[in-house]
Amino acid sequence: MTKRKRRSSAPAERWGLLAELGLTVGQQRMVLWGGFVVGVLFAALLLTLMIDKVAGGESLPVRGAGSLLGEGRPESYQAWPSPKEFRPIADRQADTAPLTTKEVFGARTLTAGKVTLKRVASQADPGCSGTVWGGDLTDLLAKSGCRQAVRGLYRSADGAYVAQYTLLDLADVRAANGVVDELESMHLGGWTLPLEQGRQAFQGYSEASGHAMGHYAGLVWVARADGAEPGERDDFVMLGLAVRGVEKALYRRIVAVAGLPSEAPGPGSADDRPQPPEPTPTDPPPQ
């Protein structure tokens, strides 16, 4: 004779407990089904987190680790509006010639203080969408009339630092100011792409700044070559000043558009030097 398995009394106990709480049969079923749905959703969440962990995904960008897409981005960023000296090239219509790598990155070395940088690579790209990552930044550059980007990569003479300068050719000064300002928040989700020789260094800690200059926007990006955070002896300020030496190309464009500035006579010039005293009149010789 086959013995029947004894059913568990747990379901009956659960129903009895709910009944003791004064719930109707319909309400009891809703409670049980609600608990079941919550359990399924919780299990799905745990599974998603486990898969993301195994795949190496990140829920948020972490300090010095780049973006969700694996591209580098600066840890800090500062924006600077266009100075008045760049008014002659405030609109691209007054400055139509395209940029060249020879024009901007022709100097093999750049120096500021004790920092000397040596050019590693340079590249000019028609259009700007292929030189940045991040959908918001790509859209911003398109709306700003970005027609060209040139990038130059430099390494310090001792090999300890890298610096990349990206110059964007935009429609006008309003667009340039807008881009550097928007990047104060947007740089966390979109930034310029490094040239291949600097890709590994820019995956670590880095700092950046944006400079509007007429209808151009210059993006300065500096880092230690090993990707580590800067210490007391790491002068990122001077490093940024050194790579900004490439901006001399834009001053030459100002001269080409507006001509050389007129200079007022300085102290000690021929116009304001003390003149010798008039000779003292003498009596005419006697007749």
Secondary structure by P-SEA (a helix, b strand, c coil): ccccccccaaaaaaaaaaaaacccaaaaaaaaaaaaaaaaaaaaaaaaaaaaaaacccccccccccccccbbbbcbbbbbccccccccccccccccccccccccccccccccccbbbbbcccccccccccccccaaaaaaaaaacccbbbbbbbbcccccbbbbbbbbbcccaaaaaaaaaaaccccccbbbbccccccccccccccbbbbbcccbbbbbbbbccccccccccccaaaaaaaacccaaaaaaaaaaacccccccccccccccccccccccccccccc
